[in-house]
Amino acid sequence: MADDQQTTPPPVNVYTAMLVLSFIAIAVGCIMLALYLGKYDFQIQPPAGMRP
């Protein structure tokens, strides 16, 4: 009987908005960090002569 009834999704509240906003802020921060490090030729991998 419960399958016959349609349930409405919960409304978007302030916590959902803050979650989306914080995700966007972190994503923009990561992009800006990558661009900033690329500007100064930052190497992610160690130089070829270094031993692991």
PyMOL Python script that loads the backbone (N, CA, C, O; Angstrom):
from pymol import cmd

cmd.read_pdbstr("""\
ATOM      1  N   MET A   1       0.807  -1.195   0.000  1.00  0.00           N
ATOM      2  CA  MET A   1       0.000   0.000   0.000  1.00  0.00           C
ATOM      3  C   MET A   1       0.859   1.272   0.000  1.00  0.00           C
ATOM      4  O   MET A   1       0.437   2.305  -0.521  1.00  0.00           O
ATOM      5  N   ALA A   2       2.023   1.201   0.564  1.00  0.00           N
ATOM      6  CA  ALA A   2       2.878   2.380   0.632  1.00  0.00           C
ATOM      7  C   ALA A   2       3.419   2.746  -0.742  1.00  0.00           C
ATOM      8  O   ALA A   2       3.770   3.901  -0.981  1.00  0.00           O
ATOM      9  N   ASP A   3       3.491   1.763  -1.662  1.00  0.00           N
ATOM     10  CA  ASP A   3       3.996   2.054  -2.998  1.00  0.00           C
ATOM     11  C   ASP A   3       3.022   2.889  -3.809  1.00  0.00           C
ATOM     12  O   ASP A   3       3.435   3.571  -4.746  1.00  0.00           O
ATOM     13  N   ASP A   4       1.740   2.854  -3.473  1.00  0.00           N
ATOM     14  CA  ASP A   4       0.736   3.600  -4.212  1.00  0.00           C
ATOM     15  C   ASP A   4       0.797   5.094  -3.915  1.00  0.00           C
ATOM     16  O   ASP A   4       0.388   5.907  -4.744  1.00  0.00           O
ATOM     17  N   GLN A   5       1.297   5.456  -2.758  1.00  0.00           N
ATOM     18  CA  GLN A   5       1.327   6.862  -2.374  1.00  0.00           C
ATOM     19  C   GLN A   5       2.603   7.512  -2.897  1.00  0.00           C
ATOM     20  O   GLN A   5       3.690   6.940  -2.812  1.00  0.00           O
ATOM     21  N   GLN A   6       2.454   8.691  -3.428  1.00  0.00           N
ATOM     22  CA  GLN A   6       3.618   9.439  -3.899  1.00  0.00           C
ATOM     23  C   GLN A   6       4.144  10.283  -2.749  1.00  0.00           C
ATOM     24  O   GLN A   6       3.391  10.998  -2.087  1.00  0.00           O
ATOM     25  N   THR A   7       5.420  10.191  -2.530  1.00  0.00           N
ATOM     26  CA  THR A   7       6.029  11.011  -1.485  1.00  0.00           C
ATOM     27  C   THR A   7       6.771  12.159  -2.145  1.00  0.00           C
ATOM     28  O   THR A   7       7.431  11.979  -3.169  1.00  0.00           O
ATOM     29  N   THR A   8       6.661  13.303  -1.571  1.00  0.00           N
ATOM     30  CA  THR A   8       7.356  14.479  -2.104  1.00  0.00           C
ATOM     31  C   THR A   8       8.743  14.537  -1.475  1.00  0.00           C
ATOM     32  O   THR A   8       8.902  14.220  -0.297  1.00  0.00           O
ATOM     33  N   PRO A   9       9.745  14.940  -2.250  1.00  0.00           N
ATOM     34  CA  PRO A   9      11.085  15.055  -1.667  1.00  0.00           C
ATOM     35  C   PRO A   9      11.108  16.185  -0.647  1.00  0.00           C
ATOM     36  O   PRO A   9      10.312  17.120  -0.734  1.00  0.00           O
ATOM     37  N   PRO A  10      12.016  16.103   0.318  1.00  0.00           N
ATOM     38  CA  PRO A  10      12.083  17.171   1.320  1.00  0.00           C
ATOM     39  C   PRO A  10      12.483  18.488   0.668  1.00  0.00           C
ATOM     40  O   PRO A  10      13.237  18.497  -0.306  1.00  0.00           O
ATOM     41  N   PRO A  11      11.992  19.578   1.190  1.00  0.00           N
ATOM     42  CA  PRO A  11      12.322  20.882   0.591  1.00  0.00           C
ATOM     43  C   PRO A  11      13.790  21.226   0.811  1.00  0.00           C
ATOM     44  O   PRO A  11      14.420  20.751   1.756  1.00  0.00           O
ATOM     45  N   VAL A  12      14.318  22.055  -0.073  1.00  0.00           N
ATOM     46  CA  VAL A  12      15.698  22.524   0.056  1.00  0.00           C
ATOM     47  C   VAL A  12      15.724  23.530   1.201  1.00  0.00           C
ATOM     48  O   VAL A  12      14.993  24.520   1.197  1.00  0.00           O
ATOM     49  N   ASN A  13      16.575  23.256   2.173  1.00  0.00           N
ATOM     50  CA  ASN A  13      16.653  24.157   3.315  1.00  0.00           C
ATOM     51  C   ASN A  13      18.003  24.872   3.335  1.00  0.00           C
ATOM     52  O   ASN A  13      18.792  24.743   2.399  1.00  0.00           O
ATOM     53  N   VAL A  14      18.257  25.605   4.375  1.00  0.00           N
ATOM     54  CA  VAL A  14      19.469  26.415   4.452  1.00  0.00           C
ATOM     55  C   VAL A  14      20.715  25.540   4.522  1.00  0.00           C
ATOM     56  O   VAL A  14      21.772  25.951   4.046  1.00  0.00           O
ATOM     57  N   TYR A  15      20.621  24.357   5.097  1.00  0.00           N
ATOM     58  CA  TYR A  15      21.784  23.485   5.209  1.00  0.00           C
ATOM     59  C   TYR A  15      22.189  22.926   3.844  1.00  0.00           C
ATOM     60  O   TYR A  15      23.376  22.752   3.571  1.00  0.00           O
ATOM     61  N   THR A  16      21.218  22.650   3.003  1.00  0.00           N
ATOM     62  CA  THR A  16      21.524  22.206   1.651  1.00  0.00           C
ATOM     63  C   THR A  16      22.200  23.326   0.873  1.00  0.00           C
ATOM     64  O   THR A  16      23.152  23.081   0.132  1.00  0.00           O
ATOM     65  N   ALA A  17      21.724  24.534   1.035  1.00  0.00           N
ATOM     66  CA  ALA A  17      22.323  25.681   0.352  1.00  0.00           C
ATOM     67  C   ALA A  17      23.761  25.906   0.834  1.00  0.00           C
ATOM     68  O   ALA A  17      24.645  26.205   0.031  1.00  0.00           O
ATOM     69  N   MET A  18      23.995  25.763   2.140  1.00  0.00           N
ATOM     70  CA  MET A  18      25.349  25.937   2.667  1.00  0.00           C
ATOM     71  C   MET A  18      26.269  24.825   2.176  1.00  0.00           C
ATOM     72  O   MET A  18      27.450  25.067   1.928  1.00  0.00           O
ATOM     73  N   LEU A  19      25.748  23.614   2.034  1.00  0.00           N
ATOM     74  CA  LEU A  19      26.541  22.504   1.514  1.00  0.00           C
ATOM     75  C   LEU A  19      26.968  22.771   0.075  1.00  0.00           C
ATOM     76  O   LEU A  19      28.127  22.554  -0.280  1.00  0.00           O
ATOM     77  N   VAL A  20      26.048  23.235  -0.747  1.00  0.00           N
ATOM     78  CA  VAL A  20      26.358  23.539  -2.145  1.00  0.00           C
ATOM     79  C   VAL A  20      27.343  24.701  -2.226  1.00  0.00           C
ATOM     80  O   VAL A  20      28.282  24.668  -3.021  1.00  0.00           O
ATOM     81  N   LEU A  21      27.134  25.709  -1.417  1.00  0.00           N
ATOM     82  CA  LEU A  21      28.028  26.870  -1.416  1.00  0.00           C
ATOM     83  C   LEU A  21      29.442  26.486  -0.990  1.00  0.00           C
ATOM     84  O   LEU A  21      30.412  26.951  -1.588  1.00  0.00           O
ATOM     85  N   SER A  22      29.570  25.645   0.032  1.00  0.00           N
ATOM     86  CA  SER A  22      30.904  25.239   0.471  1.00  0.00           C
ATOM     87  C   SER A  22      31.581  24.350  -0.572  1.00  0.00           C
ATOM     88  O   SER A  22      32.797  24.442  -0.744  1.00  0.00           O
ATOM     89  N   PHE A  23      30.840  23.500  -1.268  1.00  0.00           N
ATOM     90  CA  PHE A  23      31.422  22.688  -2.330  1.00  0.00           C
ATOM     91  C   PHE A  23      31.945  23.575  -3.455  1.00  0.00           C
ATOM     92  O   PHE A  23      33.033  23.337  -3.978  1.00  0.00           O
ATOM     93  N   ILE A  24      31.179  24.588  -3.826  1.00  0.00           N
ATOM     94  CA  ILE A  24      31.615  25.499  -4.884  1.00  0.00           C
ATOM     95  C   ILE A  24      32.857  26.270  -4.444  1.00  0.00           C
ATOM     96  O   ILE A  24      33.774  26.478  -5.240  1.00  0.00           O
ATOM     97  N   ALA A  25      32.890  26.694  -3.180  1.00  0.00           N
ATOM     98  CA  ALA A  25      34.049  27.437  -2.678  1.00  0.00           C
ATOM     99  C   ALA A  25      35.306  26.568  -2.680  1.00  0.00           C
ATOM    100  O   ALA A  25      36.383  27.044  -3.038  1.00  0.00           O
ATOM    101  N   ILE A  26      35.182  25.307  -2.286  1.00  0.00           N
ATOM    102  CA  ILE A  26      36.340  24.414  -2.289  1.00  0.00           C
ATOM    103  C   ILE A  26      36.797  24.138  -3.717  1.00  0.00           C
ATOM    104  O   ILE A  26      37.998  24.106  -3.984  1.00  0.00           O
ATOM    105  N   ALA A  27      35.857  23.939  -4.636  1.00  0.00           N
ATOM    106  CA  ALA A  27      36.211  23.678  -6.033  1.00  0.00           C
ATOM    107  C   ALA A  27      36.925  24.880  -6.642  1.00  0.00           C
ATOM    108  O   ALA A  27      37.931  24.717  -7.332  1.00  0.00           O
ATOM    109  N   VAL A  28      36.419  26.074  -6.396  1.00  0.00           N
ATOM    110  CA  VAL A  28      37.061  27.284  -6.915  1.00  0.00           C
ATOM    111  C   VAL A  28      38.442  27.456  -6.284  1.00  0.00           C
ATOM    112  O   VAL A  28      39.385  27.856  -6.967  1.00  0.00           O
ATOM    113  N   GLY A  29      38.570  27.164  -5.004  1.00  0.00           N
ATOM    114  CA  GLY A  29      39.872  27.251  -4.338  1.00  0.00           C
ATOM    115  C   GLY A  29      40.886  26.292  -4.934  1.00  0.00           C
ATOM    116  O   GLY A  29      42.048  26.656  -5.115  1.00  0.00           O
ATOM    117  N   CYS A  30      40.465  25.070  -5.243  1.00  0.00           N
ATOM    118  CA  CYS A  30      41.374  24.093  -5.849  1.00  0.00           C
ATOM    119  C   CYS A  30      41.799  24.534  -7.247  1.00  0.00           C
ATOM    120  O   CYS A  30      42.959  24.368  -7.625  1.00  0.00           O
ATOM    121  N   ILE A  31      40.880  25.086  -8.003  1.00  0.00           N
ATOM    122  CA  ILE A  31      41.209  25.572  -9.343  1.00  0.00           C
ATOM    123  C   ILE A  31      42.180  26.750  -9.259  1.00  0.00           C
ATOM    124  O   ILE A  31      43.143  26.822 -10.022  1.00  0.00           O
ATOM    125  N   MET A  32      41.924  27.664  -8.335  1.00  0.00           N
ATOM    126  CA  MET A  32      42.816  28.811  -8.188  1.00  0.00           C
ATOM    127  C   MET A  32      44.208  28.373  -7.723  1.00  0.00           C
ATOM    128  O   MET A  32      45.209  28.936  -8.168  1.00  0.00           O
ATOM    129  N   LEU A  33      44.284  27.378  -6.836  1.00  0.00           N
ATOM    130  CA  LEU A  33      45.570  26.864  -6.384  1.00  0.00           C
ATOM    131  C   LEU A  33      46.335  26.227  -7.533  1.00  0.00           C
ATOM    132  O   LEU A  33      47.543  26.425  -7.658  1.00  0.00           O
ATOM    133  N   ALA A  34      45.645  25.464  -8.373  1.00  0.00           N
ATOM    134  CA  ALA A  34      46.305  24.829  -9.514  1.00  0.00           C
ATOM    135  C   ALA A  34      46.821  25.885 -10.491  1.00  0.00           C
ATOM    136  O   ALA A  34      47.925  25.752 -11.019  1.00  0.00           O
ATOM    137  N   LEU A  35      46.042  26.915 -10.732  1.00  0.00           N
ATOM    138  CA  LEU A  35      46.495  27.986 -11.625  1.00  0.00           C
ATOM    139  C   LEU A  35      47.673  28.745 -11.032  1.00  0.00           C
ATOM    140  O   LEU A  35      48.600  29.117 -11.751  1.00  0.00           O
ATOM    141  N   TYR A  36      47.642  28.975  -9.730  1.00  0.00           N
ATOM    142  CA  TYR A  36      48.730  29.688  -9.065  1.00  0.00           C
ATOM    143  C   TYR A  36      50.017  28.876  -9.102  1.00  0.00           C
ATOM    144  O   TYR A  36      51.090  29.422  -9.359  1.00  0.00           O
ATOM    145  N   LEU A  37      49.914  27.568  -8.846  1.00  0.00           N
ATOM    146  CA  LEU A  37      51.108  26.727  -8.883  1.00  0.00           C
ATOM    147  C   LEU A  37      51.621  26.567 -10.307  1.00  0.00           C
ATOM    148  O   LEU A  37      52.830  26.463 -10.510  1.00  0.00           O
ATOM    149  N   GLY A  38      50.744  26.544 -11.288  1.00  0.00           N
ATOM    150  CA  GLY A  38      51.159  26.449 -12.680  1.00  0.00           C
ATOM    151  C   GLY A  38      51.873  27.703 -13.151  1.00  0.00           C
ATOM    152  O   GLY A  38      52.716  27.641 -14.046  1.00  0.00           O
ATOM    153  N   LYS A  39      51.546  28.823 -12.564  1.00  0.00           N
ATOM    154  CA  LYS A  39      52.188  30.083 -12.932  1.00  0.00           C
ATOM    155  C   LYS A  39      53.677  30.064 -12.592  1.00  0.00           C
ATOM    156  O   LYS A  39      54.478  30.682 -13.295  1.00  0.00           O
ATOM    157  N   TYR A  40      54.056  29.363 -11.524  1.00  0.00           N
ATOM    158  CA  TYR A  40      55.445  29.312 -11.084  1.00  0.00           C
ATOM    159  C   TYR A  40      56.113  27.984 -11.426  1.00  0.00           C
ATOM    160  O   TYR A  40      57.129  27.639 -10.823  1.00  0.00           O
ATOM    161  N   ASP A  41      55.571  27.239 -12.373  1.00  0.00           N
ATOM    162  CA  ASP A  41      56.133  25.961 -12.831  1.00  0.00           C
ATOM    163  C   ASP A  41      56.388  24.994 -11.684  1.00  0.00           C
ATOM    164  O   ASP A  41      57.450  24.377 -11.605  1.00  0.00           O
ATOM    165  N   PHE A  42      55.418  24.869 -10.806  1.00  0.00           N
ATOM    166  CA  PHE A  42      55.524  23.931  -9.693  1.00  0.00           C
ATOM    167  C   PHE A  42      55.439  22.510 -10.216  1.00  0.00           C
ATOM    168  O   PHE A  42      54.558  22.186 -11.012  1.00  0.00           O
ATOM    169  N   GLN A  43      56.367  21.649  -9.761  1.00  0.00           N
ATOM    170  CA  GLN A  43      56.391  20.253 -10.219  1.00  0.00           C
ATOM    171  C   GLN A  43      55.708  19.368  -9.188  1.00  0.00           C
ATOM    172  O   GLN A  43      56.046  19.403  -8.005  1.00  0.00           O
ATOM    173  N   ILE A  44      54.765  18.590  -9.636  1.00  0.00           N
ATOM    174  CA  ILE A  44      54.078  17.664  -8.752  1.00  0.00           C
ATOM    175  C   ILE A  44      54.967  16.450  -8.476  1.00  0.00           C
ATOM    176  O   ILE A  44      54.998  15.952  -7.351  1.00  0.00           O
ATOM    177  N   GLN A  45      55.676  15.979  -9.474  1.00  0.00           N
ATOM    178  CA  GLN A  45      56.539  14.809  -9.340  1.00  0.00           C
ATOM    179  C   GLN A  45      57.943  15.250  -8.937  1.00  0.00           C
ATOM    180  O   GLN A  45      58.372  16.350  -9.284  1.00  0.00           O
ATOM    181  N   PRO A  46      58.665  14.391  -8.200  1.00  0.00           N
ATOM    182  CA  PRO A  46      60.043  14.751  -7.837  1.00  0.00           C
ATOM    183  C   PRO A  46      60.934  14.781  -9.073  1.00  0.00           C
ATOM    184  O   PRO A  46      60.594  14.161 -10.081  1.00  0.00           O
ATOM    185  N   PRO A  47      62.045  15.473  -9.024  1.00  0.00           N
ATOM    186  CA  PRO A  47      62.960  15.496 -10.164  1.00  0.00           C
ATOM    187  C   PRO A  47      63.455  14.092 -10.505  1.00  0.00           C
ATOM    188  O   PRO A  47      63.417  13.193  -9.664  1.00  0.00           O
ATOM    189  N   ALA A  48      63.919  13.909 -11.740  1.00  0.00           N
ATOM    190  CA  ALA A  48      64.312  12.586 -12.223  1.00  0.00           C
ATOM    191  C   ALA A  48      65.504  12.020 -11.466  1.00  0.00           C
ATOM    192  O   ALA A  48      65.607  10.800 -11.344  1.00  0.00           O
ATOM    193  N   GLY A  49      66.400  12.838 -10.959  1.00  0.00           N
ATOM    194  CA  GLY A  49      67.593  12.354 -10.283  1.00  0.00           C
ATOM    195  C   GLY A  49      67.365  11.916  -8.846  1.00  0.00           C
ATOM    196  O   GLY A  49      68.261  11.326  -8.241  1.00  0.00           O
ATOM    197  N   MET A  50      66.208  12.184  -8.287  1.00  0.00           N
ATOM    198  CA  MET A  50      65.922  11.846  -6.877  1.00  0.00           C
ATOM    199  C   MET A  50      65.595  10.369  -6.742  1.00  0.00           C
ATOM    200  O   MET A  50      64.912   9.792  -7.588  1.00  0.00           O
ATOM    201  N   ARG A  51      66.098   9.751  -5.648  1.00  0.00           N
ATOM    202  CA  ARG A  51      65.742   8.364  -5.367  1.00  0.00           C
ATOM    203  C   ARG A  51      64.466   8.332  -4.545  1.00  0.00           C
ATOM    204  O   ARG A  51      64.265   9.198  -3.694  1.00  0.00           O
ATOM    205  N   PRO A  52      63.594   7.347  -4.780  1.00  0.00           N
ATOM    206  CA  PRO A  52      62.333   7.269  -4.000  1.00  0.00           C
ATOM    207  C   PRO A  52      62.539   6.815  -2.585  1.00  0.00           C
ATOM    208  O   PRO A  52      61.576   6.706  -1.826  1.00  0.00           O
TER     209      PRO A  52
END
""", "prot")
cmd.dss("prot")
cmd.show_as("cartoon", "prot")
cmd.util.cbc("prot")
cmd.orient("prot")
